[in-house]
């Protein structure tokens, strides 16, 4: 599982960063099964969070 946290952004931006920086490719040789990408965002003004999960 790869988790990317953002503040005042979007969970999609977090997933995009995981893909652009190729974090999954760096783990593929060590992964035992599926790799999940978790993008989380926290809005500091509203104190709300959002999360999306995708399989790599």
Backbone as a chain_set.jsonl record, in Angstrom:
{"seq": "XXXXXXXXXXXXXXXXXXXXXXXXXXXXXXXXXXXXXXXXXXXXXXXXXXXXXXXX", "coords": {"N": [[0.85, -1.169, 0.0], [0.556, 2.143, -0.885], [0.604, 5.312, 0.39], [-0.349, 8.589, -0.061], [-0.35, 11.757, 1.23], [-2.1, 14.814, 1.241], [-2.575, 18.351, 1.685], [-5.126, 20.691, 1.541], [-5.713, 20.212, -1.174], [-6.424, 17.744, -3.575], [-7.635, 14.332, -3.474], [-7.203, 13.084, -5.904], [-5.015, 14.464, -6.919], [-3.078, 13.489, -5.199], [-2.988, 10.749, -5.907], [-2.168, 11.085, -8.537], [0.429, 12.047, -8.118], [1.655, 9.775, -6.996], [1.65, 8.118, -9.242], [3.133, 9.665, -11.132], [5.646, 9.889, -9.922], [6.36, 7.314, -9.938], [6.139, 5.471, -7.801], [4.969, 2.95, -7.416], [6.294, 1.304, -9.249], [8.769, 1.125, -8.093], [8.272, -0.529, -5.983], [7.342, -2.914, -7.012], [9.027, -5.205, -7.387], [9.3, -6.121, -4.825], [6.781, -6.519, -3.906], [4.119, -8.478, -2.653], [1.605, -9.639, -4.016], [-1.25, -7.561, -4.58], [-0.898, -4.014, -5.229], [-1.933, -1.205, -3.605], [-2.998, 2.103, -4.146], [-3.344, 4.909, -2.217], [-4.902, 7.898, -1.924], [-5.054, 10.738, -0.035], [-6.641, 13.641, 1.272], [-6.649, 16.608, 3.21], [-8.604, 19.226, 4.221], [-7.739, 22.208, 5.497], [-9.231, 24.439, 6.217], [-11.939, 23.649, 6.442], [-11.738, 21.401, 7.947], [-12.182, 18.856, 6.967], [-11.817, 15.635, 5.413], [-10.807, 13.724, 2.532], [-10.723, 10.72, 0.626], [-9.378, 8.437, -1.729], [-9.052, 5.224, -3.217], [-7.107, 3.223, -5.258], [-6.285, 0.444, -7.329], [-3.062, -0.519, -8.258]], "CA": [[0.0, 0.0, 0.0], [1.265, 3.415, -0.952], [-0.291, 6.368, 0.861], [0.125, 9.952, -0.29], [-1.184, 12.721, 1.959], [-2.075, 16.193, 0.748], [-3.357, 19.335, 2.435], [-5.734, 21.724, 0.693], [-5.557, 19.782, -2.559], [-7.444, 16.729, -3.846], [-7.104, 12.973, -3.469], [-6.743, 12.777, -7.262], [-3.648, 14.992, -7.013], [-2.219, 12.56, -4.465], [-2.834, 9.567, -6.76], [-1.367, 11.527, -9.692], [1.824, 12.115, -7.683], [2.127, 8.396, -6.874], [1.892, 7.62, -10.599], [4.196, 10.442, -11.776], [6.942, 9.584, -9.282], [6.559, 5.881, -10.156], [6.321, 4.779, -6.523], [4.564, 1.544, -7.569], [7.347, 0.589, -9.97], [9.867, 0.905, -7.154], [7.89, -1.588, -5.05], [6.867, -4.119, -7.708], [9.883, -6.372, -7.189], [9.162, -6.567, -3.443], [5.361, -6.671, -3.577], [3.55, -9.827, -2.587], [0.192, -9.434, -4.303], [-1.698, -6.283, -5.142], [-0.427, -2.746, -4.682], [-3.008, -0.224, -3.532], [-2.608, 3.508, -4.046], [-4.311, 5.627, -1.388], [-4.734, 9.346, -1.974], [-5.845, 11.387, 1.016], [-6.544, 15.096, 1.33], [-7.229, 17.256, 4.388], [-8.878, 20.655, 4.023], [-7.484, 22.843, 6.792], [-10.254, 25.421, 6.562], [-13.203, 22.998, 6.816], [-11.4, 20.25, 8.806], [-12.725, 17.651, 6.346], [-10.849, 14.868, 4.632], [-11.301, 12.924, 1.413], [-9.815, 9.619, 0.349], [-9.7, 7.508, -2.805], [-8.159, 4.077, -3.263], [-7.032, 2.596, -6.578], [-5.324, -0.644, -7.443], [-2.014, -0.19, -9.248]], "C": [[0.896, 1.233, 0.0], [0.262, 4.496, -0.589], [0.37, 7.713, 0.613], [-0.866, 10.897, 0.37], [-1.004, 14.113, 1.372], [-2.868, 17.074, 1.707], [-3.843, 20.385, 1.455], [-5.522, 21.443, -0.797], [-6.703, 18.822, -2.868], [-6.814, 15.342, -3.744], [-6.595, 12.554, -4.851], [-5.325, 13.295, -7.488], [-2.667, 14.065, -6.307], [-1.958, 11.307, -5.289], [-1.963, 9.913, -7.967], [0.123, 11.57, -9.32], [2.419, 10.712, -7.547], [2.495, 7.847, -8.247], [3.072, 8.331, -11.257], [5.569, 10.098, -11.208], [7.271, 8.09, -9.33], [6.846, 5.116, -8.863], [5.983, 3.293, -6.643], [5.66, 0.734, -8.237], [8.504, 0.259, -9.04], [9.562, -0.238, -6.189], [7.541, -2.911, -5.719], [7.728, -5.35, -7.435], [9.748, -6.942, -5.779], [7.718, -6.873, -3.062], [4.947, -8.137, -3.597], [2.047, -9.655, -2.777], [-0.074, -8.054, -4.874], [-1.013, -5.098, -4.473], [-1.595, -1.778, -4.739], [-2.412, 1.169, -3.4], [-3.716, 4.23, -3.283], [-3.971, 7.108, -1.448], [-5.651, 9.987, -0.954], [-5.589, 12.884, 0.994], [-7.244, 15.6, 2.585], [-7.38, 18.737, 4.094], [-8.738, 21.346, 5.37], [-8.567, 23.837, 7.19], [-11.559, 24.774, 7.038], [-13.003, 21.806, 7.755], [-11.997, 18.947, 8.276], [-11.627, 16.932, 5.578], [-11.579, 14.075, 3.547], [-10.271, 11.852, 1.134], [-10.312, 8.838, -0.869], [-8.642, 6.403, -2.801], [-8.249, 3.476, -4.659], [-6.034, 1.457, -6.524], [-4.327, -0.295, -8.546], [-1.948, -1.26, -10.31]], "O": [[1.85, 1.343, 0.771], [-0.807, 4.586, -1.192], [1.507, 7.946, 1.026], [-2.066, 10.844, 0.103], [0.109, 14.528, 1.049], [-3.726, 16.592, 2.447], [-3.076, 20.903, 0.644], [-5.193, 22.342, -1.571], [-7.838, 19.069, -2.462], [-5.603, 15.193, -3.907], [-5.66, 11.759, -4.953], [-4.525, 12.649, -8.165], [-1.543, 13.88, -6.774], [-0.819, 10.847, -5.364], [-1.116, 9.117, -8.37], [0.975, 11.175, -10.116], [3.563, 10.485, -7.94], [3.525, 7.19, -8.403], [3.92, 7.684, -11.872], [6.548, 10.027, -11.952], [8.311, 7.653, -8.836], [7.693, 4.223, -8.837], [6.651, 2.462, -6.028], [5.929, -0.399, -7.837], [9.147, -0.78, -9.19], [10.478, -0.849, -5.639], [7.455, -3.934, -5.04], [7.188, -6.443, -7.266], [10.047, -8.115, -5.555], [7.468, -7.434, -1.995], [5.375, -8.916, -4.448], [1.304, -9.538, -1.802], [0.765, -7.465, -5.556], [-0.605, -5.166, -3.314], [-2.178, -1.558, -5.801], [-1.458, 1.39, -2.654], [-4.885, 4.166, -3.663], [-2.875, 7.517, -1.065], [-6.868, 9.809, -0.995], [-4.474, 13.338, 0.733], [-8.293, 15.089, 2.974], [-6.411, 19.419, 3.761], [-9.527, 21.1, 6.282], [-8.797, 24.054, 8.38], [-12.212, 25.297, 7.941], [-13.968, 21.264, 8.294], [-12.287, 18.036, 9.052], [-10.642, 17.536, 5.152], [-12.776, 13.8, 3.634], [-9.081, 12.048, 1.377], [-11.511, 8.606, -1.022], [-7.49, 6.628, -2.429], [-9.343, 3.249, -5.176], [-5.062, 1.499, -5.77], [-4.706, 0.165, -9.623], [-1.134, -1.168, -11.229]]}, "num_chains": 1, "name": "protein.A"}
